[in-house]
Each structure stands twice: as C-alpha cells, then as structure tokens.
Amino acid sequence: MSLAGAECSRNGKVDGHPPYFRQKLYAVDPRDLSRAKTLDDFLVRYAQFLRNCAKALEPNGKLAVLMGDYSDRREGFVPLVYWTKHLAMAAGLRQHCTDIVRFSHGASSSKKTYTSSFIPGLHDICMIFELAGE
Ligand SMILES: C[S@@+](CC[C@H](N)C(=O)[O-])C[C@H]1O[C@@H](n2cnc3c(N)ncnc32)[C@H](O)[C@@H]1O
C-alpha cells in the first residue's frame, strides 16, 4: 500500500504530508507525487493516496493531512485544500474538526528545488479526518 509522505502510528492515527503538487520537487523517481506531469495526474494519484490512508485507519482512528494551496505557472491557482476535502470525502472519510492553520511565512528548504523563485504559500492547513459512518 502506498502511503506517500504518510506515517502510521500504533494509536490508530495516520499522518500525511504529501507534496503540494509540484510546488517543491522531491525524489527524482517518477512515482513521487511531486513529479506528476499534470494536475489531473496528481489528483488521480492523490485520490489513491487518500483511499490508501482510509484503508489503513482503524475504527475511531484519525487521519491528519497537511496540505496547502498552490499557484502553479501552468495550471494557475490550485486549491489543494479543497481537493483534499473533496477527495477524502469520496474516499469514505469525513472531517473530524475545524481546520488547523499552520502559518509558514517564508518557509523554504535548501534541499528542495522550487519551480519558481517565489515561494507562494503563506500558510497551510492541517485537516483531521475519520471514517464516515462512525
Ligand atoms: C511535503 S513532503 C513531507 C515531508 C515530511 N513532512 C518529512 O518531514 O519527511 C512529501 C514527501 O512525500 C514523498 N512522496 C511523494 N510521493 C511519494 C510516493 N509515491 N511514495 C512515497 N513517498 C512519496 C516525497 O518524496 C516527500 O518526501
């Protein structure tokens, strides 16, 4: 089961921090989500990631996903927080509580390759999901 950027803990919690589409390029491996060629390709694979996380959840378990919106040179503004919720609900999850905002003004990394000289995200959002119907 592929859990890109995710970790499972013994207390039934799954933490996921997938790439924000291609805002930062991670592994050179084409299977890395940051290497998706198009937004559609990314969303198909991101949906699979969320389905895999849902399958890994134990009853009453929680999935935390950290994601941020992103302005892409070709695709324009990409509302990845919206897509996370949309795809998570399609994967049989529901949101457990309010969004948690992480302010990350000026966030950068010397180890990553950015696709533009401007790092557009000023904050990102941690969303907590649980299996729907519990
Ligand atoms: C936003 S970073 C999260 C980093 C994490 N917070 C950490 O401190 O290690 C996303 C990570 O997911 C990894 N990733 C992307 N696609 C993946 C895949 N298909 N399988 C496994 N890891 C993947 C990336 O290489 C990157 O390390």
PDBQT file of the ligand as one rigid body, heavy atoms in Angstrom, charges set to zero:
ROOT
HETATM    1  C1  LIG A 201       5.769  17.545   1.763  1.00  0.00    +0.000 C 
HETATM    2  S1  LIG A 201       6.991  16.274   1.920  1.00  0.00    +0.000 S 
HETATM    3  C2  LIG A 201       6.711  15.705   3.542  1.00  0.00    +0.000 C 
HETATM    4  C3  LIG A 201       7.952  15.537   4.274  1.00  0.00    +0.000 C 
HETATM    5  C4  LIG A 201       7.722  15.027   5.699  1.00  0.00    +0.000 C 
HETATM    6  N1  LIG A 201       6.972  16.009   6.469  1.00  0.00    +0.000 N 
HETATM    7  C5  LIG A 201       9.064  14.780   6.353  1.00  0.00    +0.000 C 
HETATM    8  O1  LIG A 201       9.426  15.546   7.249  1.00  0.00    +0.000 OA
HETATM    9  O2  LIG A 201       9.729  13.843   5.924  1.00  0.00    +0.000 OA
HETATM   10  C6  LIG A 201       6.294  14.976   0.928  1.00  0.00    +0.000 C 
HETATM   11  C7  LIG A 201       7.101  13.693   0.935  1.00  0.00    +0.000 C 
HETATM   12  O3  LIG A 201       6.346  12.641   0.293  1.00  0.00    +0.000 OA
HETATM   13  C8  LIG A 201       7.228  11.908  -0.517  1.00  0.00    +0.000 C 
HETATM   14  N2  LIG A 201       6.481  11.180  -1.572  1.00  0.00    +0.000 N 
HETATM   15  C9  LIG A 201       5.875  11.693  -2.647  1.00  0.00    +0.000 A 
HETATM   16  N3  LIG A 201       5.313  10.738  -3.426  1.00  0.00    +0.000 NA
HETATM   17  C10 LIG A 201       5.583   9.560  -2.794  1.00  0.00    +0.000 A 
HETATM   18  C11 LIG A 201       5.264   8.186  -3.091  1.00  0.00    +0.000 A 
HETATM   19  N4  LIG A 201       4.571   7.851  -4.179  1.00  0.00    +0.000 N 
HETATM   20  N5  LIG A 201       5.698   7.245  -2.224  1.00  0.00    +0.000 NA
HETATM   21  C12 LIG A 201       6.399   7.583  -1.107  1.00  0.00    +0.000 A 
HETATM   22  N6  LIG A 201       6.727   8.873  -0.770  1.00  0.00    +0.000 NA
HETATM   23  C13 LIG A 201       6.329   9.837  -1.611  1.00  0.00    +0.000 A 
HETATM   24  C14 LIG A 201       8.146  12.971  -1.083  1.00  0.00    +0.000 C 
HETATM   25  O4  LIG A 201       9.333  12.426  -1.619  1.00  0.00    +0.000 OA
HETATM   26  C15 LIG A 201       8.411  13.818   0.160  1.00  0.00    +0.000 C 
HETATM   27  O5  LIG A 201       9.451  13.291   0.934  1.00  0.00    +0.000 OA
ENDROOT
TORSDOF 0
